[in-house]
């Protein structure tokens, strides 16, 4: 093809790109280049990085080897029979291949004739005559089930599935099924299903029912599908099988249970997986009974999971913390003891506390059906105190007011010198002052007295006297002494004696009581706070020590110990149950706030001690976490399988190697087999390496890489 020359008129700046760049129209009037299209003077070649698409493609004066050639439709190579086309590598043809001559292995070729085939016939076996001739043997036939040989069989060893004939003489035979009336070597006879006169039988496989005496020389057997021992069995002096009792013992010849293991160390181990150094840990659970008869479960991860109800008929002893996060926590017990010593603190964080059957504290404080009683609550008063004396006392550490009812009178007393009544006091009946009734204030406001008081009308703005008395009530200085005080309002720093009064709805505050005894149930309409003045719950007890104690019996020296349980909310907000016995008995534990799952799920504890629902792992099956990646993704430290489903170019960033375990493994897989369509990059964290590179690219479709880390700064490809 002759060369043609023309001319071009170029408007724009100087050429773009390196030497050899093919110039293309750029933006505006400027020239541009494509780095994938270069003319090389050194190679005298046009370098194309990419595909060349053409309806017709003709190569003349070929001097360069074509490494990759793709075409759709029909193609023609050469134009004369003597053309030679050389291919380096494999040739894959999805259709038929035809040729006048074929050299090489032709196992998959159809329609290739045999040059010379003689004496052909049905079921005859073909034997070789020479290099290009085969013959069908008329005395050697096989119909798919029976090999028929007319003549002698001579071989050092014969392996067949069936023989038939009147006479069979073999020097050595290896036969799966031989049909003969009698097989004998002169001494050993096999006839009618029996072997007679055999001194030694050796076989790799011996099937059927064996009836023989004790075989003391059998020291090893293969994998048994079943084992039936009619009498007791002893294995290596360690394992004992008592057939009559259906019991098995390990290190004990007379097991007392169906299965008994005698050992001072761990008696039974249940193993999930064996440990492989640097790859996987040993996962197991040990079961052990010590010399005290205590049963210990020791899992390798420190957790014991119960998927259903846990029924404990005896004591449930928890040496560590017992944390149950649930909506309802019900304990059914005749006696519930919280705490085990005086320093324990019991904290109850609740909006309400219901006591449907009443609550008795130290057999002195009673709460029942909206009533609070100290000593008793049977009178039905909202707040009742029953005692032989000093029933009510309020005040501070130094100033106290006491109300005492005893000997048929009520005494209001105070340890200070004054008793002040701040507001007006209405006396419905007569006010009698003095033990002898020396001064009487009647209900119309008149005062009569036999001593030290004089008035025409009985109205006094101020009465001052060293002693005011009517014989029964005496006012002497700051003290009022009377057997009966009937007043609407009494204001005093100290009110001594026994008080007998009706319900006092206007008494809204009391001082510090040394004791409180309510005969009937007490009803507190507001919040009850102990140790705090700002409560947001119906009952709140604030104390750094255990906040509540439930006592069953007090200690009696030499007879009984103090049995109780303390409830303590710690500074962290954790609730502690501290029984004096060290045991918390829960007949049935039902955690209702856990999301319901399938029967294959189980309750477990996470790293924070929270009860969670976790999937069960079937024995013999290893399950690892899998995450699906469709875009740029940073691998988490607990990821194992990273399934890359790329529909775009994406980058997968490995985690900081120092945050992983030494030897931790991760698997990355091109699940959609798109690595040849989209660029999938796997890169390490900053200043870290994968092998000796900061990043690698998955090049082949369906590529998967298994990597492990040194736990410091580097990842390695397995």
GIGIDA-V146124 format. One record per pair of residues at least 24 apart in sequence whose C-alpha atoms are under 6 Angstrom apart, sorted by the first residue. I is the first residue (numbers start at 1). GAP is how many residues later the second one is. If there is no record, write none. Layout:
BEGIN
I	GAP
I	GAP
END
This chain:
BEGIN
278	385
305	298
305	299
307	295
307	296
311	277
312	275
315	270
316	267
316	268
316	269
317	266
326	265
326	266
326	267
327	265
327	266
331	255
337	213
337	227
337	228
337	242
338	212
338	226
338	227
338	228
338	229
338	239
338	240
338	241
339	226
339	227
339	228
339	238
339	239
339	240
339	241
340	224
340	225
340	238
340	239
340	240
341	239
344	201
344	202
344	222
345	200
345	201
345	202
345	221
345	222
345	223
346	200
346	201
346	202
346	220
346	221
346	222
346	223
347	200
347	220
347	221
347	222
351	186
351	187
352	186
367	154
367	155
368	153
370	151
370	152
370	153
371	149
371	150
371	151
371	152
372	146
372	148
372	149
372	150
372	151
373	144
373	145
373	146
373	147
373	148
373	149
374	142
374	143
374	144
374	145
375	142
375	143
375	144
376	142
376	143
376	144
377	141
377	142
377	143
377	144
378	142
379	141
380	140
381	139
382	139
382	140
382	141
383	135
383	139
384	134
384	135
384	136
385	132
385	133
385	134
386	131
386	133
393	120
394	116
394	117
394	118
394	119
395	116
395	117
396	116
400	94
401	93
401	94
402	93
402	94
403	93
403	94
403	95
403	96
404	93
404	94
404	95
405	93
405	94
405	95
406	92
409	74
409	75
410	74
410	87
410	88
410	89
410	90
411	85
411	86
411	87
411	88
412	83
412	84
412	85
412	86
412	87
413	81
413	82
413	83
413	84
414	79
414	80
414	81
414	82
415	79
416	78
417	61
418	60
418	75
419	72
419	73
419	74
420	71
420	72
421	69
421	70
421	71
422	69
425	63
425	64
426	62
427	60
427	61
433	36
433	37
433	40
433	41
434	35
434	36
434	37
434	38
434	39
434	40
435	35
435	36
435	37
435	38
436	34
436	35
436	36
437	33
437	34
437	35
438	31
438	32
438	33
439	30
439	31
640	26
641	26
642	26
643	26
643	28
644	25
644	26
644	27
645	26
645	27
648	30
649	29
649	30
649	31
650	30
651	29
651	30
651	31
652	30
653	29
653	30
653	31
654	30
656	29
657	54
657	55
657	56
658	53
658	54
660	51
661	50
662	48
662	49
663	45
663	46
663	47
664	44
664	45
665	42
665	43
666	40
666	41
667	38
667	39
668	36
668	37
669	34
669	35
670	32
670	33
673	28
673	29
674	27
675	24
675	25
675	26
676	24
676	25
688	25
688	26
689	25
690	24
690	25
690	26
691	24
691	25
END
